Amino acid sequence: MKHLRRKVSNPKSARRSRRRKQAHLFELESQVGKLKLENATLYKQFTDASQQFHEADTNNQVLKSDVEALRAKVYGELML
């Protein structure tokens, strides 16, 4: 009797185990897709911010150069 119940139970248990594994795999694949999308979004935000930083840095250098030129001009006029 016990042996017969085990024979019947084992395939059912194996089937349940395979279904759980399949569901878990599906969930992991879904998470991978979501994380890839999030990664792409974050990378785009990073590249945009990096570009804005470089533009601001360039503008800052130009403004610093302008300030130095104006200081030199004012200093030159004060020396007259």
MOVENUR-V592791 format. One record per helix or strand of 3 or more residues. SS is the DSSP state (a for helix, b for strand). FROM is the first residue (numbers start at 1). LEN is the number of residues. If there is no record, write none. Layout:
SS,FROM,LEN  SS,FROM,LEN
//
This chain:
a,2,77
//
